[in-house]
Amino acid sequence: MPDEPSTADVRQVSVSFRGRRALDQVSFRLHGGVTGLLGPNGAGKTTLLRTLATALAPDSGELSVLGHDPREATGRLAIRRRLGYLPQNPGFHPQFTARDFVDYVAILKEIVDRAARRREVQRVLAVVGLADQQNKRMKALSGGMRQRVALAAAILGEPDLLILDEPTVGLDPEQRLRFRELIAELGESRTVLLSTHQTDDVAALCRRVIVLDSGVTSFDGPPAGLVAVATDRVWTSNERDGSALAGWRTGDGVFRNIGDPPPGAALATPTLEDGYLLLLEGKTAASLGTVR
């Protein structure tokens, strides 16, 4: 994709808080389609998303989003007009109805014509499957419904860049499948950056995955490349292998182990999650503990 115009160009960007670097010289370019962003808690994912969404200014490096410099006031305004952002913890006024909230965000997005705004609000609520729940107050909606309201607000105005921070958190399996379908559809016509802890969402949706660890880019490439990190490093056994970085009993009653297999081990087909855990050199795997 070297000749394809980039939606965002991040070059050696660093951000620090109280002397600690949350992002350390991160560089990448975003193009069309869905890109997944993985990383353990504290890796810098939310900081990166907030920086791209113009909510934070980088301490150093160069950043261009939708062809504009977010460090300039005119650039931030131009970016926000073409940006959709779903933060990890969106705030809601509890007395607002779903329609009221989305309408309020539409006003902030400068959709000032009442008739046009009403049509757009109805459109996005229908897209996320909440047309029949739009008159319910936010405090009466389930967590999954509130998440869908936040997504409806994010896609107002058909943004060119959609930034999603943990959009499937708190959703049941059926709702997650609905979100996957919607995000995949949105990625057909724009750039979507999806931050998540759900590696299966990345495997199902993303043409590219970026892994952050301690504010540094550990991987940037296709999901198949991350899966390949675990090639010949996943095996099954009748007992949990003590040398494995992580191991758990599967529904079939055998243990699935990841790490460095012993000679003659029964190798298993690796997954994206296996590659991700191994890429982090066992830090995340160690935090999982042993499931017996």
Beta strands, then each sheet from edge to edge (+ up, - down):
strand 1: 8-17
strand 2: 20-30
strand 3: 33-38
strand 4: 60-65
strand 5: 83-86
strand 6: 161-165
strand 7: 191-195
strand 8: 208-213
strand 9: 216-221
strand 10: 234-237
strand 11: 246-249
strand 12: 255-258
strand 13: 266-267
sheet 1: 2+ 1- 4+
sheet 2: 5+ 6+ 7+ 3+ 8+ 9-
sheet 3: 11+ 12- 10+ 13-
end
